[in-house]
């Protein structure tokens, strides 16, 4: 398999080494009930998405955290 070279603009860019965590919180918990969003269920008093965000936010290699939600 041939390895593709990065364009010069990415090779020397400061963005080439940034790490972004993506939390996908757009699904529906259909097996859990018709109106339940699993990422917003509370565990230990906080939504699952908050626990996930905090883990990534305190992880030194992660520069940015993006949460993807569905449009209502």
N, CA, C and O atoms as CSV, one atom per row, in Angstrom:
chain,resi,resn,atom,element,x,y,z
A,1,UNK,N,N,0.842,-1.174,0.000
A,1,UNK,CA,C,0.000,0.000,0.000
A,1,UNK,C,C,0.889,1.240,0.000
A,1,UNK,O,O,1.860,1.318,0.752
A,2,UNK,N,N,0.555,2.181,-0.829
A,2,UNK,CA,C,1.340,3.398,-0.967
A,2,UNK,C,C,0.939,4.428,0.082
A,2,UNK,O,O,-0.250,4.664,0.299
A,3,UNK,N,N,1.905,5.028,0.721
A,3,UNK,CA,C,1.639,6.071,1.714
A,3,UNK,C,C,1.569,7.418,0.999
A,3,UNK,O,O,2.455,7.768,0.219
A,4,UNK,N,N,0.522,8.152,1.270
A,4,UNK,CA,C,0.360,9.466,0.654
A,4,UNK,C,C,1.094,10.514,1.470
A,4,UNK,O,O,1.030,10.521,2.699
A,5,UNK,N,N,1.779,11.381,0.786
A,5,UNK,CA,C,2.495,12.465,1.465
A,5,UNK,C,C,1.512,13.564,1.830
A,5,UNK,O,O,0.540,13.806,1.114
A,6,UNK,N,N,1.766,14.213,2.929
A,6,UNK,CA,C,0.955,15.372,3.319
A,6,UNK,C,C,1.329,16.558,2.444
A,6,UNK,O,O,2.481,16.697,2.034
A,7,UNK,N,N,0.357,17.405,2.160
A,7,UNK,CA,C,0.694,18.640,1.449
A,7,UNK,C,C,1.649,19.480,2.297
A,7,UNK,O,O,1.611,19.423,3.526
A,8,UNK,N,N,2.494,20.248,1.641
A,8,UNK,CA,C,3.484,21.069,2.351
A,8,UNK,C,C,2.817,21.990,3.362
A,8,UNK,O,O,3.381,22.249,4.426
A,9,UNK,N,N,1.627,22.487,3.048
A,9,UNK,CA,C,0.950,23.407,3.965
A,9,UNK,C,C,0.601,22.725,5.290
A,9,UNK,O,O,0.560,23.393,6.323
A,10,UNK,N,N,0.351,21.423,5.286
A,10,UNK,CA,C,0.051,20.706,6.521
A,10,UNK,C,C,1.306,20.212,7.216
A,10,UNK,O,O,1.358,20.140,8.444
A,11,UNK,N,N,2.306,19.875,6.437
A,11,UNK,CA,C,3.531,19.328,7.009
A,11,UNK,C,C,4.203,20.295,7.962
A,11,UNK,O,O,4.768,19.877,8.972
A,12,UNK,N,N,4.151,21.574,7.657
A,12,UNK,CA,C,4.856,22.577,8.448
A,12,UNK,C,C,3.905,23.475,9.235
A,12,UNK,O,O,4.326,24.481,9.807
A,13,UNK,N,N,2.666,23.123,9.263
A,13,UNK,CA,C,1.658,23.915,9.953
A,13,UNK,C,C,1.624,23.562,11.437
A,13,UNK,O,O,1.930,22.435,11.824
A,14,UNK,N,N,1.251,24.532,12.255
A,14,UNK,CA,C,1.088,24.251,13.683
A,14,UNK,C,C,-0.126,23.360,13.922
A,14,UNK,O,O,-0.233,22.734,14.976
A,15,UNK,N,N,-1.039,23.295,12.957
A,15,UNK,CA,C,-2.224,22.466,13.093
A,15,UNK,C,C,-1.932,20.989,12.869
A,15,UNK,O,O,-2.755,20.141,13.212
A,16,UNK,N,N,-0.791,20.673,12.306
A,16,UNK,CA,C,-0.476,19.284,11.981
A,16,UNK,C,C,-0.377,18.415,13.226
A,16,UNK,O,O,-0.542,17.199,13.131
A,17,UNK,N,N,-0.114,18.996,14.383
A,17,UNK,CA,C,0.067,18.198,15.585
A,17,UNK,C,C,-1.018,18.438,16.631
A,17,UNK,O,O,-0.849,18.069,17.793
A,18,UNK,N,N,-2.109,19.042,16.237
A,18,UNK,CA,C,-3.199,19.271,17.181
A,18,UNK,C,C,-4.066,18.020,17.273
A,18,UNK,O,O,-4.291,17.335,16.276
A,19,UNK,N,N,-4.543,17.734,18.460
A,19,UNK,CA,C,-5.414,16.581,18.679
A,19,UNK,C,C,-6.793,17.095,19.072
A,19,UNK,O,O,-6.931,17.875,20.014
A,20,UNK,N,N,-7.802,16.653,18.347
A,20,UNK,CA,C,-9.174,17.039,18.633
A,20,UNK,C,C,-9.973,15.795,18.988
A,20,UNK,O,O,-9.970,14.819,18.237
A,21,UNK,N,N,-10.651,15.822,20.114
A,21,UNK,CA,C,-11.541,14.730,20.513
A,21,UNK,C,C,-12.944,15.078,20.039
A,21,UNK,O,O,-13.406,16.203,20.226
A,22,UNK,N,N,-13.615,14.121,19.430
A,22,UNK,CA,C,-14.975,14.323,18.950
A,22,UNK,C,C,-15.904,13.408,19.745
A,22,UNK,O,O,-15.755,12.186,19.731
A,23,UNK,N,N,-16.860,14.018,20.433
A,23,UNK,CA,C,-17.860,13.272,21.195
A,23,UNK,C,C,-19.151,13.303,20.386
A,23,UNK,O,O,-19.732,14.368,20.176
A,24,UNK,N,N,-19.592,12.148,19.938
A,24,UNK,CA,C,-20.818,12.068,19.149
A,24,UNK,C,C,-21.975,11.788,20.106
A,24,UNK,O,O,-22.111,10.689,20.644
A,25,UNK,N,N,-22.800,12.812,20.302
A,25,UNK,CA,C,-23.940,12.717,21.218
A,25,UNK,C,C,-25.225,12.961,20.444
A,25,UNK,O,O,-26.095,13.709,20.890
A,26,UNK,N,N,-25.341,12.329,19.285
A,26,UNK,CA,C,-26.459,12.600,18.398
A,26,UNK,C,C,-27.438,11.443,18.294
A,26,UNK,O,O,-28.470,11.567,17.634
A,27,UNK,N,N,-27.131,10.314,18.936
A,27,UNK,CA,C,-27.992,9.143,18.813
A,27,UNK,C,C,-29.176,9.188,19.751
A,27,UNK,O,O,-29.246,9.997,20.676
A,28,UNK,N,N,-30.085,8.307,19.483
A,28,UNK,CA,C,-31.258,8.150,20.349
A,28,UNK,C,C,-31.167,6.776,21.002
A,28,UNK,O,O,-30.769,5.802,20.364
A,29,UNK,N,N,-31.527,6.708,22.247
A,29,UNK,CA,C,-31.523,5.430,22.953
A,29,UNK,C,C,-32.830,4.696,22.752
A,29,UNK,O,O,-33.612,4.562,23.693
A,30,UNK,N,N,-33.082,4.220,21.547
A,30,UNK,CA,C,-34.386,3.627,21.239
A,30,UNK,C,C,-34.677,2.384,22.074
A,30,UNK,O,O,-35.841,2.118,22.374
A,31,UNK,N,N,-33.676,1.627,22.452
A,31,UNK,CA,C,-33.908,0.445,23.288
A,31,UNK,C,C,-34.175,0.834,24.739
A,31,UNK,O,O,-34.674,0.020,25.517
A,32,UNK,N,N,-33.849,2.062,25.106
A,32,UNK,CA,C,-34.028,2.515,26.488
A,32,UNK,C,C,-35.341,3.264,26.673
A,32,UNK,O,O,-35.711,3.596,27.800
A,33,UNK,N,N,-36.036,3.529,25.601
A,33,UNK,CA,C,-37.291,4.264,25.681
A,33,UNK,C,C,-37.352,5.291,24.570
A,33,UNK,O,O,-36.317,5.660,24.015
A,34,UNK,N,N,-38.535,5.758,24.237
A,34,UNK,CA,C,-38.690,6.642,23.077
A,34,UNK,C,C,-38.085,8.035,23.240
A,34,UNK,O,O,-37.735,8.661,22.239
A,35,UNK,N,N,-37.952,8.533,24.449
A,35,UNK,CA,C,-37.486,9.906,24.638
A,35,UNK,C,C,-36.182,9.987,25.425
A,35,UNK,O,O,-35.939,10.973,26.122
A,36,UNK,N,N,-35.348,8.968,25.320
A,36,UNK,CA,C,-34.124,8.933,26.114
A,36,UNK,C,C,-32.906,9.129,25.222
A,36,UNK,O,O,-32.683,8.355,24.291
A,37,UNK,N,N,-32.123,10.156,25.504
A,37,UNK,CA,C,-30.834,10.354,24.847
A,37,UNK,C,C,-29.772,9.820,25.798
A,37,UNK,O,O,-29.568,10.369,26.881
A,38,UNK,N,N,-29.096,8.749,25.392
A,38,UNK,CA,C,-28.149,8.078,26.294
A,38,UNK,C,C,-27.071,9.012,26.821
A,38,UNK,O,O,-26.696,8.911,27.989
A,39,UNK,N,N,-26.565,9.912,25.997
A,39,UNK,CA,C,-25.477,10.794,26.424
A,39,UNK,C,C,-25.929,11.811,27.470
A,39,UNK,O,O,-25.098,12.433,28.131
A,40,UNK,N,N,-27.241,11.981,27.621
A,40,UNK,CA,C,-27.743,12.943,28.590
A,40,UNK,C,C,-28.333,12.277,29.838
A,40,UNK,O,O,-28.880,12.954,30.708
A,41,UNK,N,N,-28.218,10.950,29.917
A,41,UNK,CA,C,-28.608,10.255,31.143
A,41,UNK,C,C,-27.630,10.621,32.244
A,41,UNK,O,O,-26.440,10.803,31.989
A,42,UNK,N,N,-28.121,10.727,33.449
A,42,UNK,CA,C,-27.241,11.106,34.559
A,42,UNK,C,C,-26.616,9.893,35.222
A,42,UNK,O,O,-27.279,8.889,35.481
A,43,UNK,N,N,-25.327,10.010,35.488
A,43,UNK,CA,C,-24.566,9.038,36.262
A,43,UNK,C,C,-23.819,9.844,37.316
A,43,UNK,O,O,-23.100,10.787,36.987
A,44,UNK,N,N,-23.985,9.479,38.561
A,44,UNK,CA,C,-23.342,10.190,39.677
A,44,UNK,C,C,-23.670,11.686,39.650
A,44,UNK,O,O,-22.828,12.523,39.975
A,45,UNK,N,N,-24.910,12.007,39.257
A,45,UNK,CA,C,-25.374,13.384,39.310
A,45,UNK,C,C,-25.036,14.262,38.120
A,45,UNK,O,O,-25.364,15.448,38.115
A,46,UNK,N,N,-24.376,13.692,37.100
A,46,UNK,CA,C,-24.012,14.479,35.912
A,46,UNK,C,C,-24.309,13.675,34.648
A,46,UNK,O,O,-24.235,12.446,34.667
A,47,UNK,N,N,-24.646,14.358,33.546
A,47,UNK,CA,C,-24.904,13.640,32.299
A,47,UNK,C,C,-23.635,12.930,31.798
A,47,UNK,O,O,-22.514,13.377,32.043
A,48,UNK,N,N,-23.846,11.825,31.098
A,48,UNK,CA,C,-22.728,11.058,30.534
A,48,UNK,C,C,-21.839,11.950,29.670
A,48,UNK,O,O,-20.615,11.836,29.724
A,49,UNK,N,N,-22.439,12.836,28.876
A,49,UNK,CA,C,-21.646,13.701,28.000
A,49,UNK,C,C,-20.722,14.614,28.810
A,49,UNK,O,O,-19.620,14.926,28.359
A,50,UNK,N,N,-21.151,15.041,29.988
A,50,UNK,CA,C,-20.298,15.881,30.836
A,50,UNK,C,C,-19.106,15.079,31.365
A,50,UNK,O,O,-17.980,15.574,31.377
A,51,UNK,N,N,-19.352,13.853,31.797
A,51,UNK,CA,C,-18.253,12.994,32.253
A,51,UNK,C,C,-17.241,12.791,31.127
A,51,UNK,O,O,-16.032,12.860,31.344
A,52,UNK,N,N,-17.758,12.541,29.917
A,52,UNK,CA,C,-16.889,12.316,28.760
A,52,UNK,C,C,-16.082,13.566,28.450
A,52,UNK,O,O,-14.872,13.486,28.240
A,53,UNK,N,N,-16.742,14.727,28.420
A,53,UNK,CA,C,-16.070,16.003,28.157
A,53,UNK,C,C,-14.943,16.235,29.164
A,53,UNK,O,O,-13.826,16.587,28.783
A,54,UNK,N,N,-15.238,16.040,30.434
A,54,UNK,CA,C,-14.235,16.289,31.473
A,54,UNK,C,C,-13.013,15.395,31.308
A,54,UNK,O,O,-11.888,15.839,31.537
A,55,UNK,N,N,-13.219,14.143,30.913
A,55,UNK,CA,C,-12.074,13.245,30.713
A,55,UNK,C,C,-11.182,13.754,29.588
A,55,UNK,O,O,-9.959,13.788,29.727
A,56,UNK,N,N,-11.791,14.149,28.475
A,56,UNK,CA,C,-10.997,14.672,27.359
A,56,UNK,C,C,-10.375,16.019,27.703
A,56,UNK,O,O,-9.238,16.292,27.319
A,57,UNK,N,N,-11.112,16.864,28.425
A,57,UNK,CA,C,-10.627,18.203,28.762
A,57,UNK,C,C,-9.404,18.158,29.677
A,57,UNK,O,O,-8.583,19.076,29.656
A,58,UNK,N,N,-9.277,17.115,30.469
A,58,UNK,CA,C,-8.131,16.992,31.371
A,58,UNK,C,C,-7.046,16.072,30.819
A,58,UNK,O,O,-6.073,15.778,31.512
A,59,UNK,N,N,-7.204,15.620,29.584
A,59,UNK,CA,C,-6.214,14.748,28.944
A,59,UNK,C,C,-5.177,15.631,28.238
A,59,UNK,O,O,-5.517,16.305,27.266
A,60,UNK,N,N,-3.927,15.641,28.702
A,60,UNK,CA,C,-2.923,16.563,28.155
A,60,UNK,C,C,-2.748,16.541,26.630
A,60,UNK,O,O,-2.564,17.609,26.045
A,61,UNK,N,N,-2.794,15.386,25.955
A,61,UNK,CA,C,-2.589,15.431,24.499
A,61,UNK,C,C,-3.741,16.063,23.719
A,61,UNK,O,O,-3.560,16.429,22.558
A,62,UNK,N,N,-4.924,16.201,24.330
A,62,UNK,CA,C,-6.099,16.715,23.613
A,62,UNK,C,C,-6.111,18.239,23.659
A,62,UNK,O,O,-6.102,18.846,24.730
A,63,UNK,N,N,-6.132,18.847,22.461
A,63,UNK,CA,C,-6.133,20.310,22.341
A,63,UNK,C,C,-7.544,20.895,22.304
A,63,UNK,O,O,-7.786,21.976,22.841
A,64,UNK,N,N,-8.469,20.181,21.671
A,64,UNK,CA,C,-9.837,20.676,21.499
A,64,UNK,C,C,-10.814,19.531,21.704
A,64,UNK,O,O,-10.499,18.369,21.445
A,65,UNK,N,N,-12.008,19.880,22.173
A,65,UNK,CA,C,-13.086,18.903,22.310
A,65,UNK,C,C,-14.281,19.435,21.525
A,65,UNK,O,O,-14.685,20.584,21.700
A,66,UNK,N,N,-14.838,18.596,20.664
A,66,UNK,CA,C,-15.999,18.957,19.861
A,66,UNK,C,C,-17.122,17.991,20.212
A,66,UNK,O,O,-16.917,16.777,20.230
A,67,UNK,N,N,-18.307,18.524,20.491
A,67,UNK,CA,C,-19.477,17.688,20.762
A,67,UNK,C,C,-20.424,17.817,19.577
A,67,UNK,O,O,-20.803,18.923,19.190
A,68,UNK,N,N,-20.802,16.683,19.006
A,68,UNK,CA,C,-21.716,16.654,17.867
A,68,UNK,C,C,-23.085,16.240,18.383
A,68,UNK,O,O,-23.233,15.182,18.995
A,69,UNK,N,N,-24.090,17.083,18.133
A,69,UNK,CA,C,-25.462,16.772,18.539
A,69,UNK,C,C,-26.364,16.825,17.314
A,69,UNK,O,O,-25.988,17.380,16.281
A,70,UNK,N,N,-27.533,16.257,17.432
A,70,UNK,CA,C,-28.464,16.292,16.299
A,70,UNK,C,C,-29.331,17.543,16.384
A,70,UNK,O,O,-29.552,18.099,17.460
A,71,UNK,N,N,-29.801,17.958,15.255
A,71,UNK,CA,C,-30.725,19.088,15.200
A,71,UNK,C,C,-32.104,18.597,15.610
A,71,UNK,O,O,-32.559,17.553,15.141
A,72,UNK,N,N,-32.748,19.318,16.454
A,72,UNK,CA,C,-34.090,18.918,16.927
A,72,UNK,C,C,-35.130,19.277,15.916
A,72,UNK,O,O,-36.315,19.022,16.132
